[in-house]
Amino acid sequence: QLLLAERAEQPRQIDTATREAWVYFDWPRKEKLKAKGILADEFLRMDQKAAYISFGGKTPRMPLLLSGYGYGIGAAAGWNVLCCNIPAYGPYLYADGTSQIDYYFLYDGTPENVSELCREIGMRRKNRPEE
């Protein structure tokens, strides 16, 4: 069963001059999305809105978007990440300060389990030696 797809006609947009990147998704309107908030148990509804879902690179936690379908998207970005779930403008994830946007696709059935997977990945990324 397909859970997520990047938009076929425009999956990604990258501006190397300004170091900004967008990845566009084909989220169905009925799909319920939430962003992981600053508090451990905080989940912000992302229905028909746009909001920053990052913490400005000042914490080891990755920006995390959670779906009612049991998966999450952890954005592997060091600075600002914005999620736009307004069909007229997106829907997309945006990151500044980068010449690409990468993400982890996490699946574990519940928002709590997906949040824990994202936390573990974030800690591994924080503790890896610099290249």
C-alpha positions in Angstrom: 0.0 0.0 0.0 1.4 3.4 -1.0 1.7 5.7 2.0 3.5 8.7 0.5 4.6 10.0 -2.9 6.5 13.0 -4.0 4.6 15.1 -6.5 5.4 13.6 -10.0 5.3 16.9 -11.9 7.5 18.8 -9.5 9.0 16.6 -6.8 11.8 19.0 -5.7 13.0 22.6 -6.2 16.5 23.7 -5.3 17.9 27.2 -5.4 21.7 26.8 -4.9 22.3 30.6 -4.9 20.1 31.3 -1.9 20.6 27.8 -0.4 16.9 27.0 -0.2 15.2 23.7 -1.0 11.6 22.4 -1.4 10.2 18.9 -1.7 6.6 18.6 -2.8 4.3 15.8 -1.8 1.0 14.4 -3.0 -0.8 14.3 0.4 -4.5 13.6 0.0 -6.8 16.3 1.5 -8.2 13.7 3.9 -4.8 12.8 5.3 -4.3 14.2 8.8 -0.9 15.6 9.4 0.7 16.8 12.7 4.0 18.4 13.4 6.0 17.4 16.5 6.0 20.4 18.8 8.7 21.7 21.2 7.3 19.7 24.2 7.7 16.0 24.4 3.9 15.3 24.0 3.0 18.3 21.8 1.6 17.6 18.3 0.5 20.6 16.2 -2.3 20.0 13.6 -1.2 20.9 10.1 -4.6 21.0 8.4 -4.7 23.7 5.7 -1.9 25.7 7.2 1.8 26.5 7.0 4.2 26.6 10.0 7.8 26.2 10.9 8.4 22.7 12.3 12.0 23.1 13.2 14.0 24.4 16.1 16.5 26.5 14.3 19.3 23.9 14.4 19.7 24.5 18.2 18.6 21.1 19.3 19.4 17.5 18.3 15.8 16.9 17.4 14.9 16.6 13.8 11.8 18.4 12.5 9.1 15.7 12.3 5.9 15.6 10.4 3.4 12.8 11.5 0.7 11.3 9.4 -2.5 9.7 10.5 -1.5 6.8 8.3 1.2 5.7 10.8 4.3 7.2 9.2 6.5 10.2 9.8 8.9 12.4 7.8 12.0 13.5 9.7 13.7 16.3 7.8 17.5 16.0 7.8 18.0 19.8 7.9 20.2 21.9 10.2 18.2 25.1 10.1 14.7 26.3 9.4 12.1 23.8 8.1 8.6 24.9 7.1 5.7 22.6 6.3 3.0 24.0 4.0 -0.1 22.0 3.8 -2.1 24.5 1.8 -3.0 22.9 -1.5 -2.8 26.2 -3.5 0.8 26.7 -2.5 2.2 23.2 -2.0 2.0 20.9 -0.2 5.7 20.9 0.6 8.5 20.9 3.1 11.0 23.8 2.8 14.5 24.1 4.2 16.8 27.1 4.2 20.6 27.0 4.6 20.9 23.9 2.4 21.5 23.1 -1.2 19.4 19.9 -0.9 16.6 18.5 1.2 16.8 15.0 2.5 14.3 13.3 4.8 13.9 10.1 6.7 10.7 8.1 6.0 9.7 6.5 9.4 7.0 3.9 9.8 5.9 2.3 13.1 2.1 2.6 13.3 1.6 5.3 16.0 2.8 8.9 16.5 4.5 8.0 19.7 6.5 5.1 18.1 7.4 7.3 15.1 8.5 10.1 17.4 10.8 7.7 19.3 12.4 6.5 16.0 13.0 10.1 15.0 14.6 10.8 18.4 16.9 7.9 18.0 18.0 8.9 14.5 18.5 12.5 15.8 20.8 11.3 18.6 22.8 9.1 16.2 23.2 12.1 13.8 24.3 14.3 16.7 26.9 11.8 18.0 28.5 10.9 14.7 32.0 12.2 14.1 32.4 15.2 11.7 33.5 14.3 8.2 
